[in-house]
Amino acid sequence: MPNWQQTYTDARPQSRSLFDTARNTVAGGVGHDYRFAQPFPLYIQRAAGCRIWDVDGHEYIDYGMGNASYLLGHGPPEVIAAIHAAVDQGLHFGEDHPLQLEWAQLICELIPVAERVRFVNSGTEATMLALRLARAFTGRRKFLRFAGHYHGWHDYVAVGFGPPFDASMSTGVPDFVLDSAVIAPADLQFVEEVLRDDDDIAAVILEPSGGSWATCPVTVDFNRGLRSLTERYEVPLIFDEVITGFRYSPGGYQGYSGITPDLCTLGKIVTGGMTGAAIAGRADIMGQFDYTGDPHHDRYDRVMHLGTFNANPPTAAAGVATLKQVRGGAPNAHADQVAAQLRQGMDDILEAEGIAGYVYGDASVFHIYLQAHPGSGARSREDLKTMDPDVLKGIPGNVIGALQKNMQIRGAKLLSYNGGVTSSAHTEEDIEQTLKAFRASAQALLEDGLVARVA
């Protein structure tokens, strides 16, 4: 066991003890597959601003931000006050309420495609319902998705997320459901051939920033070409903006790129980090939820959607308070600025240490690519920057785990694998402290032979 691994383990006895309990009480030992870690996951006690504290008393500069849910940082006062005010009126009414309308109006103001909004309880529900809407609107059965893009964990999108891309990510999913997905590389010619030859495609869905929250990025030009193709073949385009929504700009990726899809899914920031999500889209597609009063239509020709806690008052209050802050653009500008400083500083460190890797990203997002050793031979930094994007998903788990734990030992916590996000609560001092942690962590990985030197 490397010295750093022993140091990490010995300093976190409470997390280790809680995980021992969890393995006998919580199915799988964790509440989310990405929380699983060896030798045990962290257990977090509290959070404020850009900091989190674990049950053993360790403080971290947080770049997970609630799985990218927080643009304003943890617990911003305006949002907490709004939640308290809502809770004082009641947790859940089982009926609609005024805050839901205010929330929907803010989304319609900010998101270009949002002519109508419908609320759900998670990003997974949002993509599931968006695909149902597209199938109902077009009368077609299948959809095209891109290899490596993540759209939740429901059955329809259980294929195509991780390699091998033609195999389901889970047991228990029927083959006939998986057959409705056409898996595509990020290749516009391939997409055009599918749309031209298959008249049963109801929708094209993607993370517009690129696969797995832009770990495998795609360009604005790619999205522009995709928009042109879907318009030509009259196939609805769905932007999954659960990550990019309100993070890439107050108008999400749509505002950032100037490209408007037909539907989009929103989560995380849209709720102020509370449980919930939304679908927004063109009025004619979203109109399939409408009741007309005609018994046949209302029973057989409309899209059904239920959900006990859709737009519950505390979530709506948090969403309203957050979007009012985001609307002016200042939180985005600050988060983008510190993220750019972090990306440049990390990239400079890798170059100075002679490590084969680089740091990349847009807006307030950063990703770290490290070439594992041994490998197919270290490449130059310029060669690395022209690698096939799918290779970027192939960093071995032991390298990612070693980077994460070395950073945690030094007081910084990345998102669940190879990068993270910033918020308006991160300061330049936080970035300086993080860069010191990153330099020491990179040196430790190099000394342990986990990463390659530049050739």
N, C-alpha and C positions, 0 to 999 in steps of 0.2 A: 504494500500500500504506500503510495507517495506520501511524503510528509504533509503536503497541503490537505490531502484527503483525511488523514488522521486528525489534523488540526480542526478541520471542518466538523468532523463527527464528534470529537470530544467536546466541542464548544456548544453543542446543540442537544443536550440530553432530553429536554422537554419535548422538542419536535420528534425525536426518536421514540420516546415513550408514547406520545399520542398516536404515532403511526402504528405502533404495536397494538394499541387498543383498536384503532380503526380497522385493522385487518380482520378483526373478529366481529366487527359491528357494521361496517360500511362495505357494501358489495364492491369488490375490486380494490378496496382499501382507500380509494380517493373518490371525490365527487365529480371529477372531470379527468378524462384520460391524460390530458396534457399536464396535470398536476403531479402525475406519478414521476418519481425520481429515485435514483439509487444514491446512497443506501436508504434514504427516506426523504420525503418531501418536507419543505418548510411549513410550519404552522404560524400564521400571522395573527397578531393580537390587535393591532390598531394601525391607522394610517392618517396622515394629515399633510396637506400640500403635496410635495414630491417625495415624501418620506413614508416608509413603513417600518414597523417594529415587530419582530417575531416573539414567540412565547418565551424565548431564552434571553430576551432583552437586547438583541442586536438590532441596530439601526441601519437602514439601507436607503440610499438614493434609488428611487423606484423608476424603472423604465418599462415596467409592465403596465402600469396605470390601469389596473382592473381589466387586463386583456384588451387594452387600447380603448377602454370605455370613457376615460377622463381626459378631456382637453384642458379643463380648468384646474386640474390637480384633484387630490382627494379632499372631500369635504369642504368645498368652497362655501363661505358663509351665506351667500345669497340663496344657494340651492338648499342648504340645510334648513334655513329659515322657511323657505317655501314648503319643504316637506313637513316640517313641524306644524305649519299653519293648516296644511291639508289634513294631517293626521288628527288634529284637534276637531275637525269636522266629521271624521269617520274614515275608516280604512277602505271600505268597499261598500257600494250602495246596491250593486246588482242592476243599476240603471245608468244611463248616460248622465253627464254633468257638464257644467259650463267650462271647466278647465280643459276638457277634451276638445272643445271647439277652439279655444284659444291656442292650444297646442297644434291642432291641425292647420289653423290659419298661419301660424309661424312657419310651419314646414312648407306650405304652399307659397309663402313669400320668398323663402330661401332656395328651395330646390326647383330648378327649371322645369322638370317634367311633372311636377306635383300639381296637377289640376284637381285631383281628388286624393284623399288619404284614407287608409284603413289601418287600424291598430291591431297588433298581435302581441304575443308574449315572449318571443325570442326570434333571433335571426333565422334559426331553422324553420320555425313556423312561417316566417316571411317568405323564404324562398319556396317552400312547399306550396303556399297559397299563390305566389306569383306564377308558378308553373301551371297551377290549376286554372288561373285566369287566362293564361295564354292559350292553353288547350281549348278552353271553352270559347274563347274569342275566335280562334282560327278553325276549330273543328278538326284539328290535327292531333296526332298522338305523341310524337317523339319531340325531343329537344336536343340541341347541340350544346355541349359544354367543353371546356378546355382542360387538358391534362394539367394537373397540379393546382387547379383552382378549388377553393373550399367554399361550399355553400350549405354548411350544416351537416347534420347526421341522419336526416330522414332517408327512407329507403331509396327514393328516386335518385339521390345524389351520392349514394354509397359507393358508386364506381366512378373512377376518374380522378380522385383526389391524390392518392399516393401511388408510387410505383409498386408492382406493375399496374399500370393505369387501366387495364382491361379486367382487373379482378376486384371484387367487392372488398371494401375496407372492414367488413364485418360479416360474421356468420349470421344466419337467420334472415337474409334478404332474398326473396324469390327471384329466380332468373328472369321471369317474365316482366318484373318491374325494372330490372337492370337493362333489359333489352330496349327500353324506351330512350336511353341515353346514347347519343353519338359522341364519342370522345375524339376531340380534335387537337392537333398541335397548334401553336400560335403561328399559323400559316394561312394567310388570306386566300391563297390559291386553293388550298385544301378546303377551306370553308366554302368558297364559291362553287367548287365541284359538288359538295354535299347539297347546298341549297339549290343548285341547278338540277341535280339528278334525283333528289328525294323530295317529293311534294307533300311529305307527311311531317315536316319539321314545324312545330308550333312556336318555337322560341329559340333564341340564342342567348345564353346566360354566361356572364364572366365577372370576375373581379377586375374592374377596369384598370387598376394599377398593376395587375399581374398576379400570377399564381401564388397562393398562400401569403396573403397580404404583401405582395410585391417581392417576395423572396426570389421569384422568377419574373422579373418585370416585363411589362409590355409598354410600348410607346403611345403617345398621343396620336401619332400618325397611324399606328395599327388600329386604334379605336375609331379613328376617323374613317379608315378604309372599311372597317367592320360595319359602321353605321351606314355607309354607302351601299354595301352589299345587302344588308338586311332590308333597307328601304327598297332596293331594286327588286328583290324577291318577295317583298311584302311579308317578312317574318318579324314579329316583335323582338326587339332587343331589350334585354334585362340587364341593368347594371346592378351587381350585388355591391352595395355601398355600406355594408355593415361596418367595415373598417374605414373606408374613405369618406363616408358621409360626415360633413361638417369638420373633418380633420384636414382634408386637402384644401379646403376653402370653406367659407360659410355656405356656399352652394354645393359642397362636396366635390367629387371628381368632375361633375357636370360643370360647375362653376370654374374649376381649375382648368378644364380642357376646352370649354365651349362646345362640347358634344352632348346632345340631349337624347337619351334612350326613349323607349316607349313605357317602360316600367322601371322602378328601382326599389330595392329593399334597403331599409335603414335599421340600424340597431346601435347599441352602445351609447355614443354621444347623444343620439336623438332623445334618449330617456334620461340624460344626465347621469348615466351609469346605473340607473335602477333597472329592475327586470322589465323587459318590454321591447318592442320593435314596431316597425311600421312598413307598409307598402305604399308607394306613391306612384301615380301614373296618369296617363292620358284619360280624359273624361270618358271617352267611348269604351275603352277597355275596362276601366273601373266601374262603369255604369252597369256592368253585369251583376253587381250586388243589388241593384235597385229593385224595389217592389213596384209593380205597375197597377196592381189591383186586378189583373187578369188571372184567374185561378190557374189556368194551364201554364202560363208563363211563370208565375210565381212558384209553382211546384216543380216544373220540368226544365225551364229555360233560364234560370238564374244560378249564379254561383253561391252556394251555401257557405257560410262562415260563422262559427261560434267562438266562444272563448270567455270563460267566467271573468277573468281578470284583465281583459283587454282595456287599456287606457284607464286603469284604476287611479283614483285621485292622487295618492302620493307619487306615483310614477309620472302622471301628467304634470303635476306641480314641478317636479324636478326637471322634466323636459322643457317646460315653459321657461323656468328660471335660467336654465343653461342656454337655450337658444337665444334668449334676450341678450345674454353676454356675447355669444358667438356672432350675433347679427352684425355687430360693428366691425369685426375682423381683427381687433387688437389681440385676442388670445391666439389666433392662428399665426399672426405675424411674429409674436414673441416665441411661440413654440417652434416655428420654422427656423428662426434665427439661431436658437440654441442648438437645434438638431444639426444645422449646417456646421456649426462650430465643432460639435461632437464628431460628426462624420469626418471632417477634415483632420481633426486632431488624432483620431484613431488611425486614419489612413497614414498620416505622417509617422505615427509610432511604428506601424508595421513596416513601412519603408526603412525607417532608421534602424530597426532591429533585424532587417534582412529576412523577414518572414513572408512566405508566399501566401498572399491574401490581399483583400482590400475591403473597404467599407463603402456602402452605396445606399441610395435611397432618395426619396423626394419628400417635400413638405416637412412634416414633423416625425418622419419614420426613418429608422436606420437599420441596416442589415450588415452582418459581419460574415465574410467568406474567408475561411481558412483552409488551405490545402493540407490534407492529412499526410502523415508520413508513416510507413512507406506508401508510395503511390506510383503513378505512372511516370514519375520524374517531375521535379519542381519546374514550374514555368516562370517566365518573367512576369512582372506585374502587368505589362501591357497585354501579354498573351492571356492572362487570367481574365482580363476585362472583355475579351472577345469569346469566352467560352460559351458553349451551348447552355442556355438558361436552365435546362433541366438538370445539369450537373450541379447547379447551386443547391439543389435539394439533397445532394448526396454527401454532405459532411457527416462523417461517422458520429454516432451518438456519444461515444466516449470522449470525443474532442469537444463537442458542444457541452456535455456535462462538466468536463474539466474547466472550460472557460467560465461557465456559469458559477461554479463553486469557488473558483479562484476570485472572481469578481465579488461574490458574496462575502468571502473572508475579508475582503478589503472595503466592504461597505457600499457596494452597488449591486442592484439586482436587475438582470435583463428580463425580457419577456420570456416565454416558455422555451424558446430555442435559440435562434441565432441573431437576435437583435432587440429592438424595442421602439418605444415612442417617447416623445417629450410632451410637456404640457406648458401652460402659461405659468405654472408654479416653479418650474426649474429655473435656476439662476446661472449666471456665468461662473460663480464660485462652485456650484454643483458640477458643472461641466469640467472645471479644472480638477476637482477631486476625483471625478470619474476617470479622467484621462490618466491620472497617476495610478489608479487601480488597474486600468487596462494595460498600461505599460508593464507593471509588475506581473500581471496575469499572463500576458503574452510571453514574457521572459520565462515564466514557470512552465508553460506549455512547450516552449522550445527546449528547455533543459530536460524535460521528460521525454523528448522525442515524439511528441504528439502532433507537431506541425512541421512543415517542410521549410527549408531555407530557399530563398530565391536562387535560381541556377546562375 
